Amino acid sequence: MIFPFYKYEGTGNDFILIDDRANQFPLKKSIINKLCDRKIGVGSDGLILIKESDSSDFYMDFYNPDGSQSFCGNGSRCAVAFAFRMGIISNITEFTAIDGVHKGELLENNIVKVSLGDVSEINNINNDLILDTGSPHYVRFVDSLENEDIVESGKTIRYSDRFKENGINVNLVEKINENVLKCQTYERGVEDETLSCGTGVTAVALAAGFQFNYNSPIKIETKGGDLTVYFEKNNDTYYNIKLEGLATPVFKGEIDV
């Protein structure tokens, strides 16, 4: 069966998007693996199916290249841009993902802002931080990213005894100043460095607020581009969290699955 698809990228995080409101796409791990493969498929950091939702404008059904599922920050921004292009939503929307309902807003010049769930638990481990922003993240602040190997560090932490069963995303962070951070991310499910990670930069911003009392908004520089994270804090809970950045169409095509 032939399906039209669109390729989008959100600051270097790229996704295959398919309008599956008719619920016809054959969801098989082997198909997801092949489509996301950069040599034998379309190539992407994930597959997103836009489905009908009873409680919001649409459901974002996200899959990592290995077939696993989680919330995806940059993927959700691309999903909002795609849903607008398909006429499903206006420039303001509510959509549902694996972790619940999110708000989205399409701004000018392909800028998309989405909301993330509240975060009330940040844990220390060997001077590093662990928190969940829709996906679990490990955050380590370093003196200089030039002296680090994100893939080596990422694999070491992700496949350590504590995390190897369920996996964890790993972020190395360099402080530029109080409002600017630079970040590199190793993503579970992709099992490699990605040019950007939405839930990752969000975790990084909250970690900086927690550990260094940095205030919102915080700009995060990634290899794929810049993202901005907004948040408020009440006691130990971070809320009204929003992620903002570019979500850009790359090309469209057809796949036979």
Summary of the structure (lengths in Angstrom):
residues: 257
radius of gyration: 17.4
end to end distance: 5.5
largest distance: 52.9
contacts: 912
relative contact order: 0.18
helix: 19%
strand: 45%
